[in-house]
Amino acid sequence: MSDSAIDRAYIEDHMESVHTPDSFGRAVADMLMRAAMAEIGDGKQEIVEFKADVVVKRRVARRAGELDCLTVALGVPPISVGVHWGL
């Protein structure tokens, strides 16, 4: 296993600095509405459905002096929302 592997304790340590449910929800809702507008274009549709990609990974932020970070990305191509928390 590499040094960039994550475990339950690593994720729990990062959860304290997560977006509030409201702020993360707004970011996700904004992403989905923008993706729906791109899908519809100038037309109309009864429904717009997406398949989303979700990635959770560990990252060392070298520009921040080796800050240990957790990155979470949710994407509905071509738009994605990424959040990263540092300890």
C-alpha positions as CSV (number, residue, x, y, z in Angstrom):
1,M,0.0,0.0,0.0
2,S,1.4,3.4,-0.9
3,D,1.9,6.4,1.4
4,S,-1.1,8.1,-0.2
5,A,-3.5,5.4,1.0
6,I,-6.4,6.4,3.3
7,D,-8.1,4.7,6.1
8,R,-11.2,5.3,8.3
9,A,-9.2,7.3,10.9
10,Y,-7.7,9.5,8.2
11,I,-11.2,10.4,6.9
12,E,-12.6,11.0,10.4
13,D,-9.7,13.4,11.2
14,H,-10.7,15.5,8.1
15,M,-14.4,15.5,8.7
16,E,-14.2,18.3,11.3
17,S,-13.4,20.9,8.7
18,V,-15.9,19.7,6.1
19,H,-18.3,22.2,4.5
20,T,-21.5,22.6,6.5
21,P,-24.3,20.6,4.9
22,D,-25.8,23.8,3.6
23,S,-22.6,25.0,1.9
24,F,-21.7,21.7,0.3
25,G,-25.3,21.2,-0.7
26,R,-25.4,24.6,-2.4
27,A,-22.2,23.7,-4.3
28,V,-23.6,20.4,-5.5
29,A,-27.0,21.9,-6.4
30,D,-25.2,24.6,-8.4
31,M,-23.1,22.0,-10.3
32,L,-26.2,20.0,-11.1
33,M,-28.3,22.9,-12.3
34,R,-25.4,24.1,-14.5
35,A,-25.0,20.6,-15.9
36,A,-28.8,20.5,-16.6
37,M,-28.7,23.8,-18.4
38,A,-25.9,22.6,-20.6
39,E,-27.8,19.4,-21.4
40,I,-31.0,21.2,-22.2
41,G,-29.4,24.0,-24.2
42,D,-32.1,26.1,-25.8
43,G,-34.7,23.3,-25.8
44,K,-37.0,21.8,-23.2
45,Q,-36.9,18.4,-21.6
46,E,-39.3,16.6,-19.1
47,I,-36.3,15.3,-17.1
48,V,-32.6,15.5,-17.1
49,E,-30.7,12.5,-15.6
50,F,-27.0,12.2,-14.8
51,K,-24.5,9.6,-13.7
52,A,-22.0,11.1,-11.3
53,D,-18.4,10.2,-10.6
54,V,-17.3,10.4,-7.0
55,V,-13.6,10.3,-6.0
56,V,-12.2,10.3,-2.4
57,K,-8.4,10.4,-2.1
58,R,-5.5,11.5,0.0
59,R,-3.2,14.3,-1.2
60,V,-0.2,16.0,0.2
61,A,-0.4,19.8,-0.6
62,R,3.3,20.6,-1.2
63,R,2.6,24.3,-1.7
64,A,1.2,24.4,1.9
65,G,4.4,23.0,3.4
66,E,3.5,19.2,3.2
67,L,0.0,19.7,4.5
68,D,-1.8,16.4,4.6
69,C,-5.1,16.7,2.8
70,L,-8.2,14.7,1.9
71,T,-9.8,15.5,-1.5
72,V,-13.4,14.7,-2.4
73,A,-14.7,15.3,-5.9
74,L,-18.2,14.9,-7.3
75,G,-18.6,15.3,-11.0
76,V,-21.3,15.3,-13.6
77,P,-19.2,15.8,-16.8
78,P,-18.3,18.4,-17.9
79,I,-18.7,20.0,-14.5
80,S,-17.3,18.9,-11.1
81,V,-17.2,20.1,-7.5
82,G,-14.1,19.4,-5.6
83,V,-13.4,20.0,-2.0
84,H,-10.2,19.5,-0.1
85,W,-9.6,19.6,3.6
86,G,-6.2,19.9,5.3
87,L,-5.0,18.9,8.7
